[in-house]
Amino acid sequence: MAAEGGFGAAGDREGELQRGAGGIGRTEIRSSTDANQKLKYISLAVLVVQNASLILSIRHVRTLPGDRFFATSAVVMAEILKGATCLLLIFLQKRGNMKHFVLFLYDSIVQQYMDTLKLAVPSLIYTLQNNLQYIAISNLPAATFQVTYQLKILTTAVFSVLMLKKSLSRLQWISLLLLFTGVALVQVEQAGGKQTAGDQNYIVGLAAVILSCLSSGFAGVYFEKILKGSAASVWLRNVQLGLFGTVLGLLGLWYNDGPAVAEQGFFFGYTPMVWTVILNQAFGGLLVAVVVKYADNILKGFATSFSIVVSTVASIYLFGFHLDLLFTVGALLVIGAVYMYSLPRAPTPARLVDEKEAFLPKQISKEKGS
């Protein structure tokens, strides 16, 4: 009896320990879930701030009176900073071993030169796109640019279907139609040129943003195709892009502003605000890539939509932007379309059957197949 009692007491203590361990496990899971939820909302805030602040800050520095910096030099500096950041990340991945770092870069960039040359095309397009963004924002109100620039979703979808053979859901096609309609309404409202003043040109701005959307869509899909066909990391690909981007950016600077830069200097017109714009542009893409790791695609779409609202409200107070009915309706359609496009696709009957069969025993699955 004493033995039985001892065994029972030991069993009770073991049970209590297991229950305690289970409680600790549940607490850890709960705290991990809470931390992930916080990271999601932080990600949302970061995406909204990054999306809205870049457009507003470029608009601000490009419309200030006084010396105006060269947009071509800003594009080059952004490429240099982005490339340097990716090099630092690769160096850290090699645990600070300079020999391994240099050998890795030599093998990946120089010896595999054909693989590197593939990045010349998207790099050229990205460089063009970055320059076009400065032209567009210099000639269009920030809110109008932000709404119109969402056409990149449409161009990316079209190029994805053509180049990657992707299929879009019915909801995504409807959202693209709403997106186009919304942007068209905004452009109808802007066509009178009421929102442009001084040396701003609505036609030039509109042409620049449309070309920027086309280049963004094609370059994004082309880059995705390269990434999927290779085991190279995103950081290495960004270094390769940065190499071509810097060279092409310098050629663009020489072609457009060569004599002026030679006379006034590369950093002419640079202020702390200009540096802020360059840093935002350089690290924005990398930051979003990291942030999206913690946020899902729906939150990303919501952040983009909310950033349009932030840009519009800020433009009213900062730049005297006038909000009327057509712009409001068009912007709401675009916001809704962006959010709809990011929603997860509903499972098709074929996918449901495949998922169901994945849980069936192998013998039953074989009998069903025979």
KABELTA-V144401 format. One record per residue. N is the residue number from 1. RES is the residue in three letters. PHI is phi in degrees with one decimal (* if undefined). PSI is psi in degrees with one decimal (999 if undefined). NEAR is the number of other ideal C-beta (glycine too) atoms within 12 Angstrom. Layout:
<<N RES PHI PSI NEAR> <N RES PHI PSI NEAR>>
This chain:
<<1 MET * -41.2 7> <2 ALA -63.4 -41.1 8> <3 ALA -62.3 -43.2 9> <4 GLU -62.6 -40.4 10> <5 GLY -64.2 -40.0 11> <6 GLY -62.5 -43.5 12> <7 PHE -62.3 -41.8 13> <8 GLY -64.5 -40.3 14> <9 ALA -65.3 -42.2 14> <10 ALA -63.2 -40.7 14> <11 GLY -62.8 -40.5 14> <12 ASP -63.5 -41.7 14> <13 ARG -64.8 -39.4 14> <14 GLU -64.1 -40.5 14> <15 GLY -63.7 -40.8 14> <16 GLU -63.6 -40.7 14> <17 LEU -63.1 -41.4 14> <18 GLN -64.7 -42.7 14> <19 ARG -63.9 -37.7 14> <20 GLY -65.4 -42.5 14> <21 ALA -63.7 -39.0 14> <22 GLY -63.8 -38.7 14> <23 GLY -65.0 -41.4 14> <24 ILE -63.5 -41.7 14> <25 GLY -60.5 -45.2 14> <26 ARG -63.8 -38.1 14> <27 THR -63.8 -42.7 14> <28 GLU -64.0 -42.1 14> <29 ILE -62.6 -44.0 14> <30 ARG -62.8 -43.3 14> <31 SER -67.1 -36.2 14> <32 SER -65.5 -40.7 14> <33 THR -63.7 -43.5 14> <34 ASP -61.7 -40.6 14> <35 ALA -64.4 -41.1 15> <36 ASN -64.8 -37.9 19> <37 GLN -63.3 -42.4 18> <38 LYS -63.0 -41.8 16> <39 LEU -63.0 -35.6 22> <40 LYS -62.4 -45.8 26> <41 TYR -70.7 -34.8 20> <42 ILE -64.4 -40.8 20> <43 SER -60.3 -43.7 30> <44 LEU -58.5 -46.7 30> <45 ALA -63.4 -42.4 24> <46 VAL -64.4 -43.7 30> <47 LEU -62.3 -43.4 38> <48 VAL -61.9 -48.5 33> <49 VAL -62.6 -43.6 26> <50 GLN -65.3 -46.5 35> <51 ASN -62.9 -45.7 38> <52 ALA -76.5 -42.7 34> <53 SER -66.4 -35.0 32> <54 LEU -62.4 -47.6 38> <55 ILE -64.7 -47.0 45> <56 LEU -64.6 -40.8 38> <57 SER -69.9 -39.0 34> <58 ILE -63.8 -43.7 40> <59 ARG -59.7 -40.6 36> <60 HIS -65.3 -49.8 27> <61 VAL -72.5 -23.5 35> <62 ARG -86.1 -10.1 36> <63 THR -115.1 2.2 28> <64 LEU -70.9 144.6 21> <65 PRO -70.8 157.5 11> <66 GLY 104.6 -164.1 13> <67 ASP -63.7 131.1 16> <68 ARG -107.3 127.6 23> <69 PHE -68.9 161.8 35> <70 PHE -83.1 119.9 36> <71 ALA -61.8 -33.4 38> <72 THR -65.2 -35.8 33> <73 SER -70.9 -34.2 38> <74 ALA -65.0 -38.6 45> <75 VAL -63.9 -42.5 40> <76 VAL -63.4 -44.6 36> <77 MET -63.6 -38.3 33> <78 ALA -63.3 -40.8 42> <79 GLU -65.2 -41.4 38> <80 ILE -64.0 -45.4 27> <81 LEU -65.5 -41.1 29> <82 LYS -65.5 -43.5 41> <83 GLY -64.1 -40.9 35> <84 ALA -64.3 -38.7 24> <85 THR -64.0 -43.6 28> <86 CYS -66.7 -36.6 33> <87 LEU -62.4 -41.0 28> <88 LEU -63.0 -41.5 20> <89 LEU -65.1 -40.3 23> <90 ILE -65.5 -40.5 33> <91 PHE -60.2 -41.3 23> <92 LEU -67.4 -35.6 15> <93 GLN -64.0 -29.5 19> <94 LYS -87.4 13.2 22> <95 ARG 58.4 33.8 12> <96 GLY 74.4 12.2 12> <97 ASN -84.3 105.5 14> <98 MET -62.7 -38.3 14> <99 LYS -62.9 -49.0 13> <100 HIS -63.3 -37.6 18> <101 PHE -62.1 -49.7 23> <102 VAL -66.5 -44.1 17> <103 LEU -62.3 -38.3 16> <104 PHE -63.7 -45.5 26> <105 LEU -65.9 -41.3 28> <106 TYR -62.1 -44.9 15> <107 ASP -66.6 -43.0 17> <108 SER -76.2 -34.2 30> <109 ILE -101.3 -44.4 29> <110 VAL -87.8 -55.1 17> <111 GLN -67.1 -38.5 13> <112 GLN -96.2 55.4 20> <113 TYR -64.7 -30.8 16> <114 MET -66.0 -36.6 14> <115 ASP -66.9 -38.8 22> <116 THR -65.8 -40.6 28> <117 LEU -63.4 -24.3 18> <118 LYS -60.3 -26.3 25> <119 LEU -80.8 -5.8 38> <120 ALA -64.7 -38.2 25> <121 VAL -66.3 -56.0 25> <122 PRO -63.9 -31.2 34> <123 SER -64.0 -43.2 38> <124 LEU -59.8 -42.7 26> <125 ILE -69.9 -40.9 32> <126 TYR -63.6 -39.5 40> <127 THR -63.7 -43.7 40> <128 LEU -60.9 -44.0 31> <129 GLN -61.6 -43.8 39> <130 ASN -63.2 -38.8 44> <131 ASN -68.9 -38.0 38> <132 LEU -65.3 -33.7 36> <133 GLN -61.8 -42.4 41> <134 TYR -62.5 -41.7 43> <135 ILE -64.5 -44.2 31> <136 ALA -65.5 -46.6 41> <137 ILE -69.7 -27.1 41> <138 SER -70.9 -20.6 34> <139 ASN -115.6 -6.0 34> <140 LEU -126.8 148.1 45> <141 PRO -57.9 147.7 44> <142 ALA -56.4 -42.8 44> <143 ALA -64.9 -41.3 43> <144 THR -64.4 -43.7 46> <145 PHE -61.7 -45.3 50> <146 GLN -60.3 -41.2 46> <147 VAL -69.7 -48.8 50> <148 THR -65.3 -33.6 46> <149 TYR -66.5 -15.4 45> <150 GLN -70.5 -7.5 46> <151 LEU -60.7 -16.8 36> <152 LYS -61.6 -25.8 39> <153 ILE -65.2 -41.9 39> <154 LEU -65.2 -47.6 35> <155 THR -66.1 -38.3 33> <156 THR -63.7 -41.3 33> <157 ALA -62.9 -44.1 35> <158 VAL -63.4 -46.9 27> <159 PHE -67.0 -31.5 29> <160 SER -64.9 -40.2 28> <161 VAL -67.2 -42.3 19> <162 LEU -75.9 -41.8 17> <163 MET -96.4 -34.7 22> <164 LEU -106.1 -0.8 24> <165 LYS 57.8 34.2 11> <166 LYS -77.5 154.1 19> <167 SER -112.6 141.9 13> <168 LEU -106.6 147.1 24> <169 SER -75.8 165.9 21> <170 ARG -60.8 -38.8 16> <171 LEU -63.8 -38.3 20> <172 GLN -67.1 -39.4 32> <173 TRP -64.5 -40.1 21> <174 ILE -63.6 -41.9 19> <175 SER -64.6 -36.2 32> <176 LEU -66.6 -37.6 34> <177 LEU -64.3 -44.2 24> <178 LEU -63.2 -39.2 30> <179 LEU -60.5 -48.2 44> <180 PHE -62.7 -42.5 29> <181 THR -62.0 -45.0 26> <182 GLY -61.9 -44.7 36> <183 VAL -64.5 -39.5 41> <184 ALA -60.8 -42.8 26> <185 LEU -62.2 -41.6 28> <186 VAL -63.0 -40.0 42> <187 GLN -71.4 -32.7 32> <188 VAL -61.9 -41.9 21> <189 GLU -66.3 -34.0 30> <190 GLN -86.8 -13.6 34> <191 ALA -61.0 -26.6 19> <192 GLY -70.4 -11.5 14> <193 GLY 75.1 20.7 21> <194 LYS -68.0 -27.2 20> <195 GLN -94.9 1.5 34> <196 THR -106.4 149.3 26> <197 ALA -152.0 163.0 17> <198 GLY 63.3 -130.6 13> <199 ASP -90.2 13.2 14> <200 GLN -80.2 143.8 28> <201 ASN -129.1 113.5 19> <202 TYR -62.0 -42.8 29> <203 ILE -63.3 -44.0 19> <204 VAL -62.5 -43.3 22> <205 GLY -63.4 -43.1 36> <206 LEU -65.5 -44.1 35> <207 ALA -61.8 -39.3 20> <208 ALA -66.2 -42.3 32> <209 VAL -71.5 -34.4 41> <210 ILE -67.1 -44.4 28> <211 LEU -63.6 -36.4 28> <212 SER -64.0 -40.5 36> <213 CYS -65.4 -42.1 36> <214 LEU -63.1 -45.9 26> <215 SER -67.0 -37.0 35> <216 SER -63.9 -44.8 35> <217 GLY -62.9 -47.6 35> <218 PHE -67.2 -47.0 31> <219 ALA -64.3 -39.8 37> <220 GLY -62.7 -43.9 30> <221 VAL -71.2 -39.7 30> <222 TYR -62.5 -43.2 31> <223 PHE -65.2 -39.6 36> <224 GLU -62.7 -40.1 22> <225 LYS -63.8 -39.9 24> <226 ILE -66.9 -43.5 30> <227 LEU -61.8 -41.4 26> <228 LYS -70.3 -24.7 17> <229 GLY -94.1 12.0 14> <230 SER -146.4 155.2 21> <231 ALA -93.4 1.7 13> <232 ALA -65.0 147.1 28> <233 SER -75.0 161.5 19> <234 VAL -62.8 -35.7 29> <235 TRP -66.0 -41.2 31> <236 LEU -64.3 -43.1 33> <237 ARG -61.1 -37.1 39> <238 ASN -70.3 -31.8 37> <239 VAL -64.5 -45.5 35> <240 GLN -62.8 -42.0 42> <241 LEU -61.1 -42.3 41> <242 GLY -63.9 -36.3 38> <243 LEU -61.3 -51.0 32> <244 PHE -67.3 -39.9 31> <245 GLY -61.9 -39.8 42> <246 THR -66.3 -46.2 31> <247 VAL -63.2 -47.6 23> <248 LEU -66.1 -37.0 31> <249 GLY -63.9 -39.7 38> <250 LEU -66.6 -37.4 26> <251 LEU -63.7 -41.9 22> <252 GLY -64.2 -39.3 32> <253 LEU -63.1 -44.4 31> <254 TRP -63.6 -39.5 20> <255 TYR -70.8 -44.5 16> <256 ASN -86.9 -42.4 22> <257 ASP -126.9 19.1 30> <258 GLY -51.1 -58.5 18> <259 PRO -60.6 -40.8 12> <260 ALA -66.4 -40.7 22> <261 VAL -66.9 -39.3 25> <262 ALA -62.9 -34.7 14> <263 GLU -82.4 -43.1 11> <264 GLN -103.1 -16.3 18> <265 GLY 103.6 152.4 15> <266 PHE -61.7 -38.3 24> <267 PHE -99.1 24.0 18> <268 PHE -62.4 131.7 23> <269 GLY 81.5 1.2 26> <270 TYR -72.7 131.0 23> <271 THR -128.1 170.2 20> <272 PRO -54.6 -35.1 12> <273 MET -68.2 -37.4 24> <274 VAL -65.2 -41.9 31> <275 TRP -62.3 -36.5 22> <276 THR -62.2 -42.1 23> <277 VAL -62.3 -45.3 38> <278 ILE -63.5 -43.6 34> <279 LEU -63.6 -40.5 26> <280 ASN -62.7 -43.5 34> <281 GLN -69.0 -37.8 39> <282 ALA -70.5 -45.7 32> <283 PHE -95.4 -9.3 29> <284 GLY -58.0 -50.6 33> <285 GLY -63.3 -42.4 36> <286 LEU -65.9 -39.1 31> <287 LEU -64.1 -44.1 25> <288 VAL -63.1 -39.1 29> <289 ALA -60.6 -39.7 27> <290 VAL -72.1 -41.7 22> <291 VAL -65.6 -40.2 29> <292 VAL -64.6 -19.1 27> <293 LYS -60.6 -31.8 19> <294 TYR -99.1 -15.4 24> <295 ALA -114.7 147.4 30> <296 ASP -84.4 176.8 22> <297 ASN -66.7 -29.7 23> <298 ILE -65.8 -44.0 23> <299 LEU -64.0 -36.2 32> <300 LYS -62.8 -44.2 32> <301 GLY -63.9 -40.1 34> <302 PHE -64.5 -39.8 30> <303 ALA -63.1 -42.2 35> <304 THR -62.3 -43.5 40> <305 SER -63.4 -44.9 38> <306 PHE -67.4 -31.8 27> <307 SER -66.2 -29.3 40> <308 ILE -64.9 -42.4 44> <309 VAL -62.7 -45.7 29> <310 VAL -60.6 -45.4 31> <311 SER -61.7 -41.3 45> <312 THR -66.5 -47.2 36> <313 VAL -63.2 -43.7 22> <314 ALA -64.6 -36.5 28> <315 SER -64.8 -34.1 33> <316 ILE -62.7 -43.8 22> <317 TYR -83.2 -34.9 15> <318 LEU -87.9 -37.7 23> <319 PHE -119.2 7.0 30> <320 GLY 67.0 31.4 16> <321 PHE -65.9 136.3 32> <322 HIS -99.4 123.6 22> <323 LEU -98.6 123.2 28> <324 ASP -125.1 -177.3 22> <325 LEU -63.7 -47.6 14> <326 LEU -61.7 -44.1 27> <327 PHE -63.8 -41.8 36> <328 THR -61.6 -46.7 25> <329 VAL -63.9 -45.0 23> <330 GLY -62.6 -43.6 35> <331 ALA -64.6 -40.4 43> <332 LEU -64.1 -39.1 26> <333 LEU -63.0 -42.7 31> <334 VAL -65.0 -43.9 46> <335 ILE -59.8 -47.0 37> <336 GLY -63.4 -39.5 30> <337 ALA -66.0 -42.2 38> <338 VAL -61.1 -43.1 41> <339 TYR -67.8 -43.3 30> <340 MET -61.3 -40.8 32> <341 TYR -64.4 -29.9 38> <342 SER -84.5 -7.8 31> <343 LEU -66.6 146.0 23> <344 PRO -65.0 148.1 15> <345 ARG -74.2 142.4 20> <346 ALA -71.3 138.4 12> <347 PRO -65.4 135.7 13> <348 THR -80.1 161.7 13> <349 PRO -54.9 -38.4 10> <350 ALA -64.1 -41.7 10> <351 ARG -66.8 -38.0 14> <352 LEU -63.7 -40.6 13> <353 VAL -64.0 -43.4 16> <354 ASP -62.0 -42.9 14> <355 GLU -66.3 -36.5 13> <356 LYS -68.0 -41.9 15> <357 GLU -69.0 -24.4 18> <358 ALA -64.1 -24.7 12> <359 PHE -95.3 -5.5 12> <360 LEU -80.7 149.2 16> <361 PRO -59.5 149.9 11> <362 LYS -59.5 -40.1 12> <363 GLN -63.1 -44.1 10> <364 ILE -64.8 -41.8 13> <365 SER -61.7 -39.4 16> <366 LYS -67.0 -43.6 11> <367 GLU -60.6 -38.7 11> <368 LYS -66.7 -37.6 13> <369 GLY -69.3 -34.7 11> <370 SER -80.2 999 7>>
